[in-house]
Amino acid sequence: MQESNFTFNNDFILLGFQSLQVFKTMSFWVLLVIYSMTVCGNLLIITLVSYSKNLQTPMYFFLTQLSLSDIMLTTAIAPNMLHNIVNEVGTISFVGCITQYYFFAVTECSECLLLTVMSYDRYLAICKPLHYNCLMDSMLSIKLTIISWLLSISLSLLDTVTLGLLHFCEPQIIDHFFCDYLPLLELSCSDTSVLQLEAIFISLPVLVLPFILIIVSYVYIIQVILRLPSFTERQKAFSTCSSHLTIVSIFYTTLFCIYVLPTRGQSRSISKVLSLFYTVVTPLTNPIIYSLRNKDMKKAFEKCICKIVL
């Protein structure tokens, strides 16, 4: 096999959304607005939690990490996608493609783990309220966050290195808007059985087990809420975890549609739309949901505005 087959110096062609070229200008500005709102909204959450004393709790600390992950995710995808929309068909180098996939993988893994940590935090707050401050102190929240990021970084690096060692067929055309796992696997001329087994192995600690823990946590949470004597108490208890539950539902629904459900009967356009939803649109739901449904966040924002105006 010739050395040129290793594709280290070759470019990949990203086809993106060919059907949207008629609406190129409109789609560019819509996606640019979504990207800008996502970055600004998540930065606002990080800023409010950092400067507001009322938000110095483990729940909001985990929320800042989730916002950081969302910023990294959409920044890894959106700028290059916007560039490709303007140029109709975009190119990306081999190194750039693998790098993009790595940051995408890190943020997806961290999101899964952080959502799991947040569900555990809500479980302790509702099911063990008297012992919450002892069980979930600042040191434990920091440790859980560090573990989540380190596990995401290391497992994603392992997966990315293995993916980068594959040989890719000519022409190196990816019918997608970013370097995702499945399109790269389809383009490979190498035996991908080892990589597929590795993906299953990695999915256990970052996808399957976290999802099970989230389900178990909410089963206990719902049981406790239903046993509360008054409707007001039940509503108040549920409101403390409703935002997190909404984000979990959106995140895992789109993730399972892409990577778990069979894709044979699924058109490439549908797959792209789903991918666009969880890489660009879903990161925007985090600041929207927590800003619209969280009273503490609203109060912190109002105080911040008052300080700036006065």
C-alpha positions as YAML, in Angstrom:
chain: A
units: angstrom
residues:
- id: 1
  name: MET
  ca: [0.00, 0.00, 0.00]
- id: 2
  name: GLN
  ca: [1.35, 3.41, -0.95]
- id: 3
  name: GLU
  ca: [2.06, 6.04, 1.66]
- id: 4
  name: SER
  ca: [-0.40, 8.44, 0.00]
- id: 5
  name: ASN
  ca: [-3.25, 6.25, 1.19]
- id: 6
  name: PHE
  ca: [-2.70, 7.40, 4.75]
- id: 7
  name: THR
  ca: [-4.44, 10.75, 3.93]
- id: 8
  name: PHE
  ca: [-2.32, 12.82, 6.34]
- id: 9
  name: ASN
  ca: [-1.78, 15.52, 3.70]
- id: 10
  name: ASN
  ca: [-5.13, 15.28, 1.93]
- id: 11
  name: ASP
  ca: [-8.31, 17.28, 2.43]
- id: 12
  name: PHE
  ca: [-11.79, 15.98, 3.10]
- id: 13
  name: ILE
  ca: [-14.73, 17.49, 1.25]
- id: 14
  name: LEU
  ca: [-17.77, 18.26, 3.41]
- id: 15
  name: LEU
  ca: [-20.92, 18.39, 1.29]
- id: 16
  name: GLY
  ca: [-23.00, 19.96, 4.06]
- id: 17
  name: PHE
  ca: [-26.62, 20.84, 3.23]
- id: 18
  name: GLN
  ca: [-26.71, 20.80, -0.56]
- id: 19
  name: SER
  ca: [-30.50, 21.24, -0.59]
- id: 20
  name: LEU
  ca: [-30.19, 24.52, 1.34]
- id: 21
  name: GLN
  ca: [-27.99, 26.25, -1.22]
- id: 22
  name: VAL
  ca: [-31.10, 27.95, -2.66]
- id: 23
  name: PHE
  ca: [-31.60, 29.54, 0.78]
- id: 24
  name: LYS
  ca: [-27.88, 30.02, 1.39]
- id: 25
  name: THR
  ca: [-28.09, 33.59, 2.69]
- id: 26
  name: MET
  ca: [-31.05, 32.92, 4.97]
- id: 27
  name: SER
  ca: [-29.63, 29.67, 6.40]
- id: 28
  name: PHE
  ca: [-26.28, 31.37, 7.00]
- id: 29
  name: TRP
  ca: [-27.82, 34.20, 9.03]
- id: 30
  name: VAL
  ca: [-30.19, 31.90, 10.95]
- id: 31
  name: LEU
  ca: [-27.33, 29.61, 11.98]
- id: 32
  name: LEU
  ca: [-25.10, 32.59, 12.79]
- id: 33
  name: VAL
  ca: [-27.79, 34.05, 15.07]
- id: 34
  name: ILE
  ca: [-28.28, 30.66, 16.78]
- id: 35
  name: TYR
  ca: [-24.53, 30.27, 17.29]
- id: 36
  name: SER
  ca: [-24.16, 33.81, 18.66]
- id: 37
  name: MET
  ca: [-27.12, 33.36, 21.02]
- id: 38
  name: THR
  ca: [-25.73, 30.02, 22.21]
- id: 39
  name: VAL
  ca: [-22.32, 31.45, 23.06]
- id: 40
  name: CYS
  ca: [-23.71, 34.62, 24.66]
- id: 41
  name: GLY
  ca: [-26.42, 32.75, 26.59]
- id: 42
  name: ASN
  ca: [-24.04, 30.16, 28.04]
- id: 43
  name: LEU
  ca: [-21.44, 32.82, 28.83]
- id: 44
  name: LEU
  ca: [-24.18, 34.74, 30.66]
- id: 45
  name: ILE
  ca: [-24.92, 31.67, 32.82]
- id: 46
  name: ILE
  ca: [-21.23, 31.25, 33.66]
- id: 47
  name: THR
  ca: [-20.94, 34.96, 34.52]
- id: 48
  name: LEU
  ca: [-24.07, 35.07, 36.67]
- id: 49
  name: VAL
  ca: [-23.10, 31.96, 38.64]
- id: 50
  name: SER
  ca: [-19.55, 33.26, 39.15]
- id: 51
  name: TYR
  ca: [-20.60, 36.67, 40.51]
- id: 52
  name: SER
  ca: [-23.89, 35.93, 42.31]
- id: 53
  name: LYS
  ca: [-23.58, 34.70, 45.91]
- id: 54
  name: ASN
  ca: [-27.06, 33.15, 45.78]
- id: 55
  name: LEU
  ca: [-25.96, 30.86, 42.95]
- id: 56
  name: GLN
  ca: [-22.86, 29.51, 44.69]
- id: 57
  name: THR
  ca: [-24.29, 25.99, 45.00]
- id: 58
  name: PRO
  ca: [-23.26, 22.63, 43.49]
- id: 59
  name: MET
  ca: [-26.25, 22.62, 41.12]
- id: 60
  name: TYR
  ca: [-25.28, 25.92, 39.51]
- id: 61
  name: PHE
  ca: [-21.59, 24.98, 39.50]
- id: 62
  name: PHE
  ca: [-22.49, 21.89, 37.44]
- id: 63
  name: LEU
  ca: [-24.60, 24.15, 35.22]
- id: 64
  name: THR
  ca: [-21.57, 26.32, 34.44]
- id: 65
  name: GLN
  ca: [-19.65, 23.20, 33.37]
- id: 66
  name: LEU
  ca: [-22.58, 22.18, 31.16]
- id: 67
  name: SER
  ca: [-22.55, 25.68, 29.63]
- id: 68
  name: LEU
  ca: [-18.81, 25.42, 29.00]
- id: 69
  name: SER
  ca: [-19.35, 22.08, 27.28]
- id: 70
  name: ASP
  ca: [-22.13, 23.57, 25.12]
- id: 71
  name: ILE
  ca: [-19.90, 26.47, 24.05]
- id: 72
  name: MET
  ca: [-17.11, 24.07, 23.09]
- id: 73
  name: LEU
  ca: [-19.51, 21.81, 21.18]
- id: 74
  name: THR
  ca: [-21.15, 24.48, 19.06]
- id: 75
  name: THR
  ca: [-17.81, 26.28, 18.48]
- id: 76
  name: ALA
  ca: [-16.25, 23.06, 17.19]
- id: 77
  name: ILE
  ca: [-19.03, 22.70, 14.59]
- id: 78
  name: ALA
  ca: [-20.74, 26.01, 13.74]
- id: 79
  name: PRO
  ca: [-17.90, 28.28, 12.45]
- id: 80
  name: ASN
  ca: [-16.67, 25.70, 9.94]
- id: 81
  name: MET
  ca: [-20.26, 24.93, 8.91]
- id: 82
  name: LEU
  ca: [-20.96, 28.63, 8.29]
- id: 83
  name: HIS
  ca: [-17.79, 28.85, 6.21]
- id: 84
  name: ASN
  ca: [-18.92, 25.85, 4.15]
- id: 85
  name: ILE
  ca: [-22.37, 27.37, 3.55]
- id: 86
  name: VAL
  ca: [-20.77, 30.49, 2.08]
- id: 87
  name: ASN
  ca: [-18.44, 28.40, -0.12]
- id: 88
  name: GLU
  ca: [-21.21, 25.90, -1.05]
- id: 89
  name: VAL
  ca: [-18.81, 22.92, -0.65]
- id: 90
  name: GLY
  ca: [-16.25, 23.09, 2.14]
- id: 91
  name: THR
  ca: [-12.91, 21.41, 2.55]
- id: 92
  name: ILE
  ca: [-11.16, 20.46, 5.75]
- id: 93
  name: SER
  ca: [-7.71, 19.00, 6.25]
- id: 94
  name: PHE
  ca: [-7.18, 15.54, 7.70]
- id: 95
  name: VAL
  ca: [-5.73, 17.02, 10.89]
- id: 96
  name: GLY
  ca: [-8.56, 19.56, 11.07]
- id: 97
  name: CYS
  ca: [-11.17, 16.84, 10.58]
- id: 98
  name: ILE
  ca: [-9.72, 14.60, 13.30]
- id: 99
  name: THR
  ca: [-9.32, 17.58, 15.63]
- id: 100
  name: GLN
  ca: [-12.93, 18.61, 15.07]
- id: 101
  name: TYR
  ca: [-14.12, 15.08, 15.82]
- id: 102
  name: TYR
  ca: [-12.01, 14.99, 19.00]
- id: 103
  name: PHE
  ca: [-13.53, 18.16, 20.46]
- id: 104
  name: PHE
  ca: [-16.96, 16.99, 19.40]
- id: 105
  name: ALA
  ca: [-16.40, 13.65, 21.18]
- id: 106
  name: VAL
  ca: [-15.05, 15.32, 24.34]
- id: 107
  name: THR
  ca: [-18.04, 17.64, 24.65]
- id: 108
  name: GLU
  ca: [-20.58, 14.88, 23.98]
- id: 109
  name: CYS
  ca: [-18.99, 12.62, 26.60]
- id: 110
  name: SER
  ca: [-18.72, 15.44, 29.13]
- id: 111
  name: GLU
  ca: [-22.36, 16.39, 28.53]
- id: 112
  name: CYS
  ca: [-23.51, 12.83, 29.28]
- id: 113
  name: LEU
  ca: [-21.44, 12.65, 32.46]
- id: 114
  name: LEU
  ca: [-22.33, 16.15, 33.68]
- id: 115
  name: LEU
  ca: [-26.04, 15.52, 33.18]
- id: 116
  name: THR
  ca: [-25.61, 12.34, 35.24]
- id: 117
  name: VAL
  ca: [-23.82, 14.23, 38.02]
- id: 118
  name: MET
  ca: [-26.59, 16.84, 37.99]
- id: 119
  name: SER
  ca: [-29.24, 14.13, 38.31]
- id: 120
  name: TYR
  ca: [-27.39, 12.72, 41.33]
- id: 121
  name: ASP
  ca: [-27.30, 16.22, 42.80]
- id: 122
  name: ARG
  ca: [-31.09, 16.55, 42.32]
- id: 123
  name: TYR
  ca: [-31.57, 13.09, 43.86]
- id: 124
  name: LEU
  ca: [-29.71, 14.12, 47.01]
- id: 125
  name: ALA
  ca: [-31.53, 17.49, 47.20]
- id: 126
  name: ILE
  ca: [-35.01, 15.93, 46.99]
- id: 127
  name: CYS
  ca: [-34.59, 12.47, 48.50]
- id: 128
  name: LYS
  ca: [-32.08, 13.36, 51.24]
- id: 129
  name: PRO
  ca: [-32.65, 17.09, 51.91]
- id: 130
  name: LEU
  ca: [-31.50, 17.00, 55.55]
- id: 131
  name: HIS
  ca: [-28.14, 15.49, 54.62]
- id: 132
  name: TYR
  ca: [-27.68, 17.31, 51.30]
- id: 133
  name: ASN
  ca: [-25.13, 19.88, 52.51]
- id: 134
  name: CYS
  ca: [-23.01, 17.14, 54.06]
- id: 135
  name: LEU
  ca: [-23.22, 14.73, 51.13]
- id: 136
  name: MET
  ca: [-22.85, 17.25, 48.29]
- id: 137
  name: ASP
  ca: [-20.30, 19.80, 49.46]
- id: 138
  name: SER
  ca: [-18.10, 21.98, 47.27]
- id: 139
  name: MET
  ca: [-15.17, 19.54, 47.30]
- id: 140
  name: LEU
  ca: [-17.30, 16.64, 46.08]
- id: 141
  name: SER
  ca: [-18.83, 18.76, 43.31]
- id: 142
  name: ILE
  ca: [-15.33, 19.77, 42.14]
- id: 143
  name: LYS
  ca: [-14.11, 16.17, 42.25]
- id: 144
  name: LEU
  ca: [-17.12, 14.90, 40.27]
- id: 145
  name: THR
  ca: [-16.57, 17.62, 37.67]
- id: 146
  name: ILE
  ca: [-12.86, 16.86, 37.31]
- id: 147
  name: ILE
  ca: [-13.58, 13.14, 36.95]
- id: 148
  name: SER
  ca: [-16.20, 13.87, 34.28]
- id: 149
  name: TRP
  ca: [-13.81, 16.01, 32.22]
- id: 150
  name: LEU
  ca: [-10.80, 13.71, 32.63]
- id: 151
  name: LEU
  ca: [-12.82, 10.64, 31.65]
- id: 152
  name: SER
  ca: [-14.23, 12.49, 28.63]
- id: 153
  name: ILE
  ca: [-10.81, 13.73, 27.50]
- id: 154
  name: SER
  ca: [-9.04, 10.37, 27.90]
- id: 155
  name: LEU
  ca: [-11.72, 8.14, 26.32]
- id: 156
  name: SER
  ca: [-12.25, 10.57, 23.44]
- id: 157
  name: LEU
  ca: [-8.51, 10.68, 22.83]
- id: 158
  name: LEU
  ca: [-8.36, 6.89, 22.66]
- id: 159
  name: ASP
  ca: [-11.25, 6.80, 20.18]
- id: 160
  name: THR
  ca: [-9.85, 9.65, 18.06]
- id: 161
  name: VAL
  ca: [-6.34, 8.19, 17.81]
- id: 162
  name: THR
  ca: [-7.76, 4.85, 16.62]
- id: 163
  name: LEU
  ca: [-9.98, 6.66, 14.12]
- id: 164
  name: GLY
  ca: [-7.03, 8.71, 12.85]
- id: 165
  name: LEU
  ca: [-5.04, 5.55, 12.04]
- id: 166
  name: LEU
  ca: [-7.63, 4.35, 9.52]
- id: 167
  name: HIS
  ca: [-7.10, 4.53, 5.76]
- id: 168
  name: PHE
  ca: [-9.70, 6.53, 3.87]
- id: 169
  name: CYS
  ca: [-10.94, 5.86, 0.35]
- id: 170
  name: GLU
  ca: [-10.79, 8.21, -2.59]
- id: 171
  name: PRO
  ca: [-12.61, 10.46, -3.24]
- id: 172
  name: GLN
  ca: [-12.60, 11.67, 0.36]
- id: 173
  name: ILE
  ca: [-16.11, 13.13, 0.30]
- id: 174
  name: ILE
  ca: [-18.09, 13.28, 3.54]
- id: 175
  name: ASP
  ca: [-21.83, 13.68, 3.00]
- id: 176
  name: HIS
  ca: [-22.24, 15.63, 6.23]
- id: 177
  name: PHE
  ca: [-21.64, 19.12, 7.62]
- id: 178
  name: PHE
  ca: [-18.92, 18.04, 10.08]
- id: 179
  name: CYS
  ca: [-16.54, 15.15, 10.73]
- id: 180
  name: ASP
  ca: [-18.82, 12.78, 12.60]
- id: 181
  name: TYR
  ca: [-18.07, 9.20, 13.63]
- id: 182
  name: LEU
  ca: [-20.40, 7.29, 11.29]
- id: 183
  name: PRO
  ca: [-19.58, 9.23, 8.06]
- id: 184
  name: LEU
  ca: [-15.86, 8.76, 8.71]
- id: 185
  name: LEU
  ca: [-16.38, 5.05, 9.30]
- id: 186
  name: GLU
  ca: [-18.28, 4.76, 6.01]
- id: 187
  name: LEU
  ca: [-15.42, 6.48, 4.18]
- id: 188
  name: SER
  ca: [-12.76, 4.17, 5.59]
- id: 189
  name: CYS
  ca: [-11.11, 1.45, 3.51]
- id: 190
  name: SER
  ca: [-9.71, -0.24, 6.62]
- id: 191
  name: ASP
  ca: [-11.17, -2.96, 8.80]
- id: 192
  name: THR
  ca: [-13.26, -1.03, 11.34]
- id: 193
  name: SER
  ca: [-14.29, -3.96, 13.52]
- id: 194
  name: VAL
  ca: [-11.77, -3.06, 16.25]
- id: 195
  name: LEU
  ca: [-12.93, 0.55, 16.23]
- id: 196
  name: GLN
  ca: [-16.58, -0.51, 16.49]
- id: 197
  name: LEU
  ca: [-15.79, -2.74, 19.48]
- id: 198
  name: GLU
  ca: [-13.86, 0.15, 21.02]
- id: 199
  name: ALA
  ca: [-16.87, 2.43, 20.49]
- id: 200
  name: ILE
  ca: [-19.12, -0.06, 22.29]
- id: 201
  name: PHE
  ca: [-16.62, -0.26, 25.14]
- id: 202
  name: ILE
  ca: [-16.45, 3.55, 25.44]
- id: 203
  name: SER
  ca: [-20.24, 3.95, 25.22]
- id: 204
  name: LEU
  ca: [-20.75, 1.87, 28.38]
- id: 205
  name: PRO
  ca: [-19.21, 4.35, 30.88]
- id: 206
  name: VAL
  ca: [-20.21, 7.55, 29.02]
- id: 207
  name: LEU
  ca: [-23.62, 6.75, 27.55]
- id: 208
  name: VAL
  ca: [-25.29, 3.54, 28.75]
- id: 209
  name: LEU
  ca: [-24.37, 3.62, 32.44]
- id: 210
  name: PRO
  ca: [-25.03, 7.38, 32.84]
- id: 211
  name: PHE
  ca: [-28.44, 6.99, 31.18]
- id: 212
  name: ILE
  ca: [-29.33, 4.14, 33.57]
- id: 213
  name: LEU
  ca: [-28.19, 6.21, 36.57]
- id: 214
  name: ILE
  ca: [-30.29, 9.16, 35.42]
- id: 215
  name: ILE
  ca: [-33.37, 6.94, 35.05]
- id: 216
  name: VAL
  ca: [-32.83, 5.38, 38.49]
- id: 217
  name: SER
  ca: [-32.33, 8.80, 40.08]
- id: 218
  name: TYR
  ca: [-35.57, 10.14, 38.66]
- id: 219
  name: VAL
  ca: [-37.49, 7.02, 39.64]
- id: 220
  name: TYR
  ca: [-36.53, 7.70, 43.28]
- id: 221
  name: ILE
  ca: [-37.18, 11.45, 42.85]
- id: 222
  name: ILE
  ca: [-40.67, 10.88, 41.45]
- id: 223
  name: GLN
  ca: [-41.49, 8.41, 44.23]
- id: 224
  name: VAL
  ca: [-40.51, 10.96, 46.88]
- id: 225
  name: ILE
  ca: [-42.42, 13.79, 45.14]
- id: 226
  name: LEU
  ca: [-45.60, 11.71, 44.88]
- id: 227
  name: ARG
  ca: [-45.46, 10.97, 48.63]
- id: 228
  name: LEU
  ca: [-45.47, 14.67, 49.56]
- id: 229
  name: PRO
  ca: [-48.73, 15.63, 51.29]
- id: 230
  name: SER
  ca: [-49.73, 18.78, 49.39]
- id: 231
  name: PHE
  ca: [-49.85, 19.74, 45.72]
- id: 232
  name: THR
  ca: [-47.84, 22.91, 46.45]
- id: 233
  name: GLU
  ca: [-44.99, 20.90, 47.96]
- id: 234
  name: ARG
  ca: [-45.02, 18.47, 45.03]
- id: 235
  name: GLN
  ca: [-44.97, 21.32, 42.52]
- id: 236
  name: LYS
  ca: [-42.12, 23.07, 44.35]
- id: 237
  name: ALA
  ca: [-40.06, 19.86, 44.53]
- id: 238
  name: PHE
  ca: [-40.59, 19.06, 40.86]
- id: 239
  name: SER
  ca: [-39.70, 22.61, 39.78]
- id: 240
  name: THR
  ca: [-36.19, 22.14, 41.21]
- id: 241
  name: CYS
  ca: [-35.44, 19.37, 38.70]
- id: 242
  name: SER
  ca: [-37.79, 20.15, 35.79]
- id: 243
  name: SER
  ca: [-35.19, 22.20, 33.88]
- id: 244
  name: HIS
  ca: [-32.60, 19.45, 34.16]
- id: 245
  name: LEU
  ca: [-35.13, 16.80, 33.17]
- id: 246
  name: THR
  ca: [-36.10, 18.82, 30.08]
- id: 247
  name: ILE
  ca: [-32.47, 19.13, 28.94]
- id: 248
  name: VAL
  ca: [-31.86, 15.42, 29.57]
- id: 249
  name: SER
  ca: [-34.92, 14.48, 27.51]
- id: 250
  name: ILE
  ca: [-33.90, 16.65, 24.55]
- id: 251
  name: PHE
  ca: [-30.25, 15.57, 24.66]
- id: 252
  name: TYR
  ca: [-30.79, 11.81, 24.92]
- id: 253
  name: THR
  ca: [-33.69, 11.72, 22.45]
- id: 254
  name: THR
  ca: [-31.61, 13.23, 19.65]
- id: 255
  name: LEU
  ca: [-28.51, 11.25, 20.63]
- id: 256
  name: PHE
  ca: [-30.35, 7.94, 20.56]
- id: 257
  name: CYS
  ca: [-31.99, 8.78, 17.22]
- id: 258
  name: ILE
  ca: [-28.55, 9.29, 15.66]
- id: 259
  name: TYR
  ca: [-26.38, 6.58, 17.22]
- id: 260
  name: VAL
  ca: [-28.70, 3.90, 18.61]
- id: 261
  name: LEU
  ca: [-31.70, 3.57, 16.30]
- id: 262
  name: PRO
  ca: [-31.17, 1.73, 12.97]
- id: 263
  name: THR
  ca: [-30.04, 4.12, 10.20]
- id: 264
  name: ARG
  ca: [-30.66, 1.94, 7.13]
- id: 265
  name: GLY
  ca: [-34.12, 3.36, 6.47]
- id: 266
  name: GLN
  ca: [-33.07, 6.83, 7.51]
- id: 267
  name: SER
  ca: [-32.24, 9.28, 4.72]
- id: 268
  name: ARG
  ca: [-29.02, 11.27, 4.86]
- id: 269
  name: SER
  ca: [-31.02, 14.51, 5.05]
- id: 270
  name: ILE
  ca: [-32.89, 13.36, 8.18]
- id: 271
  name: SER
  ca: [-29.61, 12.29, 9.76]
- id: 272
  name: LYS
  ca: [-28.10, 15.71, 9.05]
- id: 273
  name: VAL
  ca: [-31.11, 17.53, 10.52]
- id: 274
  name: LEU
  ca: [-30.93, 15.44, 13.71]
- id: 275
  name: SER
  ca: [-27.20, 16.06, 13.94]
- id: 276
  name: LEU
  ca: [-27.74, 19.79, 13.41]
- id: 277
  name: PHE
  ca: [-30.32, 19.75, 16.19]
- id: 278
  name: TYR
  ca: [-28.09, 18.28, 18.89]
- id: 279
  name: THR
  ca: [-24.84, 20.02, 17.84]
- id: 280
  name: VAL
  ca: [-26.16, 23.54, 17.19]
- id: 281
  name: VAL
  ca: [-29.75, 23.90, 18.43]
- id: 282
  name: THR
  ca: [-29.64, 21.84, 21.66]
- id: 283
  name: PRO
  ca: [-26.76, 23.88, 23.21]
- id: 284
  name: LEU
  ca: [-29.07, 26.90, 22.93]
- id: 285
  name: THR
  ca: [-31.77, 25.19, 25.00]
- id: 286
  name: ASN
  ca: [-29.59, 25.19, 28.12]
- id: 287
  name: PRO
  ca: [-29.56, 28.99, 28.68]
- id: 288
  name: ILE
  ca: [-33.13, 29.38, 27.41]
- id: 289
  name: ILE
  ca: [-34.60, 26.76, 29.75]
- id: 290
  name: TYR
  ca: [-32.61, 27.84, 32.79]
- id: 291
  name: SER
  ca: [-33.23, 31.55, 32.20]
- id: 292
  name: LEU
  ca: [-36.97, 31.23, 31.60]
- id: 293
  name: ARG
  ca: [-37.79, 28.61, 34.23]
- id: 294
  name: ASN
  ca: [-35.38, 29.44, 37.04]
- id: 295
  name: LYS
  ca: [-36.32, 32.18, 39.51]
- id: 296
  name: ASP
  ca: [-32.85, 32.38, 41.09]
- id: 297
  name: MET
  ca: [-31.26, 32.91, 37.68]
- id: 298
  name: LYS
  ca: [-33.81, 35.62, 36.84]
- id: 299
  name: LYS
  ca: [-33.12, 37.45, 40.12]
- id: 300
  name: ALA
  ca: [-29.36, 37.26, 39.57]
- id: 301
  name: PHE
  ca: [-29.80, 38.65, 36.06]
- id: 302
  name: GLU
  ca: [-32.00, 41.51, 37.29]
- id: 303
  name: LYS
  ca: [-29.43, 42.42, 39.96]
- id: 304
  name: CYS
  ca: [-26.66, 42.34, 37.38]
- id: 305
  name: ILE
  ca: [-28.63, 44.66, 35.07]
- id: 306
  name: CYS
  ca: [-29.36, 47.04, 37.95]
- id: 307
  name: LYS
  ca: [-25.67, 47.25, 38.85]
- id: 308
  name: ILE
  ca: [-24.76, 48.01, 35.24]
- id: 309
  name: VAL
  ca: [-27.49, 50.65, 34.80]
- id: 310
  name: LEU
  ca: [-26.94, 52.31, 38.19]
...
